[in-house]
Amino acid sequence: MSDNAQSGGDGDHSVFISFSSHDRRTAKLVCKELEKHGLRCWISSRDVQPGENYQSAIVRAIKSAKVVIVLFTAHANHSDEIKKEISLASRFKAAVIPVRVEDVSMDEAFSYELATRQWVDAFKGWEMALENLAEAAHAYIRLQGGSSIGAVKLPYRPRRSIDPARLRELERLSAAREQIGSAPAATATPVLPVAPAARGTPLPNEGQAAIQAALAAYLGPIARVLVQKYATDAKSLPDLVDKVAGEIPTLEARAVFKRECARILA
């Protein structure tokens, strides 16, 4: 049987955490870290009330959540309850984010359910994985409802998208580029040197891939979803950059992202 994530009553959360009861300690750690990032979670060991029907509480919690996070381990691989929870998430149109806590192969049922999902590999580095996970959850919530319903009243801490050395290198490249025949600083932000495409004309796949790779450094796995979403309405690659840049939490990071895209697409 699985143990799962809420802080408060039904409907007072945005994230449901699905995991095997054998991984209870790991789930509590993930829940704690996500709530530090402003995401209210639901976890059965904390939020199923005394005397409350366990199965009914699970269904209500998933129905109210916008994101279901699945902690995938060897124990979870054999959990029929987690498979049911993933099915309920699909039924209620909640986004599912699988997190591989251990490097194990999925059984056939999980392979079917999670084949098209974007994974977060926590076993490669917990700190960065949890930050990526929090960013992805926030982005999915914005995509579904425009605001983080049930967000914890804590100051939101956007993750460090790139390390300081990488940030300084991007700034140096951008400054050098601006000194070589660039427009005066008083003018508007330079347009990326890509010819606009007519509405409805597919954008170049290579350009989209480059923008997605750059955006992933700031938002993690959700970058692919965002690029696909905004590419349908973007008139050009510069327009696509402007649209996805709005998903980056800080103005400073957005500016660096735009300059990096300008360099990549030039």
C-alpha positions as CSV (number, residue, x, y, z in Angstrom):
1,M,0.0,0.0,0.0
2,S,1.3,3.5,-0.8
3,D,1.6,6.4,1.5
4,N,0.9,9.8,0.0
5,A,1.1,13.7,0.5
6,Q,-1.4,17.5,2.2
7,S,-1.2,20.2,4.6
8,G,-4.7,21.0,5.6
9,G,-8.1,19.7,4.5
10,D,-9.4,18.4,1.2
11,G,-8.7,20.8,-1.7
12,D,-6.2,22.8,0.3
13,H,-3.2,21.4,-1.6
14,S,-1.7,21.5,-5.0
15,V,0.6,18.5,-4.9
16,F,-0.1,14.8,-4.2
17,I,2.9,12.6,-3.5
18,S,2.6,9.0,-4.4
19,F,5.0,6.5,-3.0
20,S,5.5,3.0,-1.4
21,S,5.0,2.8,2.3
22,H,8.6,1.3,2.4
23,D,9.8,4.7,1.2
24,R,8.0,6.7,3.9
25,R,11.2,8.6,5.1
26,T,12.1,9.6,1.6
27,A,8.6,10.8,0.9
28,K,8.6,13.0,4.0
29,L,11.9,14.5,3.0
30,V,10.5,15.3,-0.5
31,C,7.3,16.7,1.0
32,K,9.3,19.0,3.4
33,E,11.5,20.3,0.6
34,L,8.6,21.0,-1.7
35,E,6.8,22.9,0.9
36,K,9.9,25.0,1.5
37,H,9.5,26.0,-2.2
38,G,5.9,27.2,-1.6
39,L,4.1,24.0,-2.7
40,R,1.4,22.7,-0.3
41,C,1.5,18.9,-0.4
42,W,-0.8,16.0,0.7
43,I,0.7,13.0,2.5
44,S,-1.5,10.3,4.0
45,S,0.6,9.7,7.0
46,R,0.0,13.3,8.0
47,D,-3.3,14.2,6.4
48,V,-5.6,11.2,6.6
49,Q,-7.7,12.1,9.6
50,P,-8.5,9.5,12.4
51,G,-11.5,7.5,11.4
52,E,-11.4,8.7,7.8
53,N,-11.8,6.1,5.0
54,Y,-8.2,5.8,3.6
55,Q,-9.2,5.0,0.0
56,S,-11.8,7.8,-0.1
57,A,-9.2,10.2,1.2
58,I,-6.8,9.2,-1.5
59,V,-9.4,9.7,-4.3
60,R,-10.4,13.1,-2.9
61,A,-6.8,14.3,-2.5
62,I,-5.8,13.3,-6.1
63,K,-9.0,14.9,-7.5
64,S,-8.1,18.2,-5.8
65,A,-4.4,18.1,-6.8
66,K,-2.9,19.7,-9.9
67,V,0.3,17.7,-9.8
68,V,0.9,14.1,-8.7
69,I,4.5,13.3,-7.9
70,V,5.4,9.6,-8.1
71,L,8.5,8.5,-6.2
72,F,9.8,5.6,-8.2
73,T,11.9,2.9,-6.4
74,A,12.3,-0.8,-6.4
75,H,9.5,-1.0,-3.8
76,A,7.2,1.3,-5.9
77,N,7.8,-0.9,-8.9
78,H,5.7,-3.6,-7.3
79,S,3.0,-1.4,-5.8
80,D,-0.5,-1.9,-7.3
81,E,-1.7,1.1,-5.3
82,I,0.7,3.5,-6.9
83,K,-0.5,2.3,-10.4
84,K,-4.1,3.0,-9.3
85,E,-3.1,6.5,-8.1
86,I,-1.4,7.2,-11.5
87,S,-4.6,6.1,-13.2
88,L,-6.7,8.4,-11.0
89,A,-4.3,11.3,-11.8
90,S,-4.9,10.8,-15.5
91,R,-8.6,10.5,-14.9
92,F,-8.7,13.8,-13.0
93,K,-6.3,15.5,-15.5
94,A,-3.5,16.1,-12.9
95,A,0.0,16.4,-14.2
96,V,2.2,13.4,-13.3
97,I,5.9,13.9,-12.5
98,P,7.8,10.7,-11.9
99,V,10.9,11.0,-9.7
100,R,13.4,8.1,-9.9
101,V,14.8,7.8,-6.4
102,E,16.7,4.6,-7.5
103,D,18.1,3.6,-10.8
104,V,15.8,0.7,-11.4
105,S,14.0,-0.6,-14.5
106,M,10.2,-0.2,-14.6
107,D,7.9,-3.2,-14.9
108,E,5.6,-3.3,-18.0
109,A,2.6,-1.6,-16.3
110,F,4.7,1.4,-15.2
111,S,6.4,1.5,-18.6
112,Y,2.9,1.8,-20.2
113,E,1.7,4.4,-17.7
114,L,4.8,6.6,-17.6
115,A,6.2,6.2,-21.2
116,T,5.4,9.8,-22.2
117,R,6.3,11.5,-18.9
118,Q,9.3,13.7,-18.3
119,W,11.4,12.1,-15.5
120,V,13.4,13.7,-12.8
121,D,16.4,11.5,-11.7
122,A,17.0,12.2,-8.0
123,F,19.6,9.5,-7.6
124,K,22.0,11.6,-9.7
125,G,21.9,14.5,-7.2
126,W,19.3,15.2,-4.6
127,E,19.6,19.0,-4.2
128,M,19.4,19.9,-7.9
129,A,16.7,17.2,-8.5
130,L,14.4,18.7,-5.7
131,E,14.9,22.2,-7.1
132,N,14.0,21.0,-10.6
133,L,11.0,19.1,-9.2
134,A,9.7,22.2,-7.4
135,E,10.2,24.4,-10.5
136,A,8.4,21.8,-12.7
137,A,5.5,21.5,-10.2
138,H,5.1,25.3,-10.1
139,A,5.2,25.5,-13.9
140,Y,2.6,22.7,-14.3
141,I,0.3,24.5,-11.8
142,R,0.6,27.7,-13.7
143,L,-0.2,25.9,-17.0
144,Q,-3.3,24.4,-15.5
145,G,-4.8,27.2,-13.5
146,G,-2.7,30.3,-13.8
147,S,-1.8,30.3,-10.1
148,S,-0.4,28.0,-7.4
149,I,-3.6,26.9,-5.7
150,G,-2.9,25.9,-2.1
151,A,0.6,27.5,-2.1
152,V,2.2,27.6,1.3
153,K,2.6,31.1,2.7
154,L,6.4,31.1,2.6
155,P,8.7,33.2,0.5
156,Y,9.3,31.4,-2.8
157,R,12.9,30.6,-3.5
158,P,13.6,30.2,-7.2
159,R,16.3,27.7,-7.8
160,R,19.8,28.6,-9.0
161,S,19.4,27.9,-12.7
162,I,23.1,27.9,-13.5
163,D,26.2,28.0,-11.4
164,P,27.9,31.4,-10.8
165,A,30.8,30.6,-13.1
166,R,28.4,29.8,-15.9
167,L,26.4,33.0,-15.2
168,R,29.6,35.1,-15.4
169,E,30.6,33.4,-18.7
170,L,27.2,34.2,-20.2
171,E,27.4,37.8,-19.1
172,R,30.9,38.1,-20.6
173,L,29.8,36.6,-23.9
174,S,26.8,38.9,-24.0
175,A,28.8,42.0,-23.2
176,A,31.4,41.1,-25.9
177,R,28.6,40.6,-28.4
178,E,27.0,44.0,-27.6
179,Q,30.3,45.8,-28.1
180,I,30.7,44.4,-31.7
181,G,28.3,46.4,-33.9
182,S,25.4,46.1,-31.5
183,A,22.7,48.8,-31.1
184,P,23.1,51.5,-28.4
185,A,22.2,50.5,-24.9
186,A,19.4,53.1,-24.9
187,T,17.5,51.2,-27.6
188,A,15.0,48.4,-27.0
189,T,16.2,44.8,-26.5
190,P,17.7,43.7,-29.8
191,V,15.6,41.3,-31.8
192,L,17.1,37.9,-32.4
193,P,18.5,37.7,-36.0
194,V,15.9,35.2,-37.3
195,A,13.4,36.2,-39.9
196,P,9.8,36.3,-38.6
197,A,7.5,33.5,-39.8
198,A,3.9,33.8,-40.8
199,R,1.3,32.7,-38.3
200,G,0.7,29.1,-38.7
201,T,4.2,28.4,-40.2
202,P,6.0,25.8,-38.1
203,L,9.1,27.1,-36.4
204,P,12.5,25.5,-37.2
205,N,12.9,22.3,-35.1
206,E,16.6,23.1,-34.5
207,G,15.8,26.5,-33.1
208,Q,13.1,25.2,-30.8
209,A,15.5,22.5,-29.6
210,A,18.1,25.2,-28.8
211,I,15.6,27.3,-26.9
212,Q,14.4,24.3,-25.0
213,A,17.9,23.3,-24.0
214,A,18.6,26.9,-22.8
215,L,15.3,27.1,-20.9
216,A,15.9,23.7,-19.2
217,A,18.8,25.2,-17.3
218,Y,16.3,27.5,-15.6
219,L,13.1,25.4,-15.3
220,G,14.2,21.8,-15.6
221,P,12.1,19.1,-17.3
222,I,9.1,21.4,-17.8
223,A,11.0,23.3,-20.5
224,R,9.9,20.9,-23.2
225,V,6.2,21.3,-22.3
226,L,6.5,25.1,-22.3
227,V,8.3,25.3,-25.6
228,Q,5.7,23.0,-27.2
229,K,2.9,25.1,-25.8
230,Y,4.2,28.5,-26.9
231,A,5.5,27.4,-30.2
232,T,2.0,26.9,-31.5
233,D,1.3,30.7,-31.3
234,A,4.8,32.1,-31.7
235,K,5.3,34.1,-34.9
236,S,9.1,33.6,-34.9
237,L,11.9,32.1,-32.8
238,P,12.5,35.5,-31.2
239,D,8.8,35.7,-30.3
240,L,9.0,32.2,-28.8
241,V,12.0,33.2,-26.7
242,D,10.0,36.2,-25.4
243,K,7.0,34.0,-24.5
244,V,8.9,31.3,-22.7
245,A,11.1,33.8,-20.9
246,G,8.1,34.9,-19.0
247,E,8.1,31.6,-17.1
248,I,11.5,32.3,-15.6
249,P,11.0,33.6,-12.0
250,T,13.5,36.5,-11.9
251,L,14.1,39.5,-14.2
252,E,17.9,39.0,-14.0
253,A,17.6,35.3,-15.1
254,R,15.2,36.2,-17.9
255,A,17.7,38.8,-19.2
256,V,20.5,36.3,-19.2
257,F,18.3,33.7,-20.9
258,K,17.4,36.1,-23.7
259,R,21.0,37.0,-24.3
260,E,22.0,33.4,-24.3
261,C,19.3,32.6,-26.9
262,A,20.4,35.6,-29.0
263,R,23.9,34.1,-29.1
264,I,22.8,30.6,-29.8
265,L,20.4,31.5,-32.6
266,A,22.6,34.2,-34.3
